[in-house]
Amino acid sequence: MKLYGFANSRSFRTLWLLEEVGAQYELKMLSPPDFNSDWFLEINPNGKVPALVDGDLKLFESAAICNHIARKFPEKELIPQATNELSIYDQWMFFVMSELEQPLWTMAKHKFALPKTYRQPDMKETALFEWNKALKALDAGLNTSYLVGESFTAVDIMAAQTLQWAERFKVPIESKKILDYKDRVVSRESFQQASDKFA
């Protein structure tokens, strides 16, 4: 497998999962000019990272990549097999991408990612409102050690990396339950191994 990434991006969550499963992989760190190059657009037509090449398979979108990696290593039990547990896993995966991450990405887009002409600084207040609403839902639903009961799964990497993103951008997280959960997930050896790769 080849993972195409960039520091301080969603690439980290996919790299973290590769380390968690002990996969053999090659990390290709890109620079911004690579994103719109012809060769990379053949891998990801969005021109974004992460992207994964696994044999003939080309994948983009970090959640899809994480699910693919988890399925390739069933012995690691990072994606549930039982129907109910898998449905809960899917619920939280979609929540992370559509509710938890979305307001953070809105703030980032209007701070630095979008061309200046399209940035709306006033969007930050709306995004913070949405962020706090998502945190309340996470706090209410997080009643076990991990998002799928007592079993650590790939969705915990997705969620914890998003919470770290918030801390890096100084977006408030006031729930001790959520902070304890985040600390529990990032205490894994695979997190440090992935961090060293991006150092």
URTAFEN-V617367 format. One record per helix or strand. SS is the DSSP state (H for helix, E for strand). FROM is the first residue (numbers start at 1). LEN is the number of residues. If there is no record, write none. Layout:
ss/from/len
SS/FROM/LEN
SS/FROM/LEN
This chain:
ss/from/len
E/2/4
H/11/11
E/26/4
H/32/4
H/38/4
E/51/4
E/57/4
H/62/11
H/74/3
H/83/31
H/116/3
H/123/19
E/146/1
E/148/2
E/151/1
H/154/15
H/176/11
H/189/10
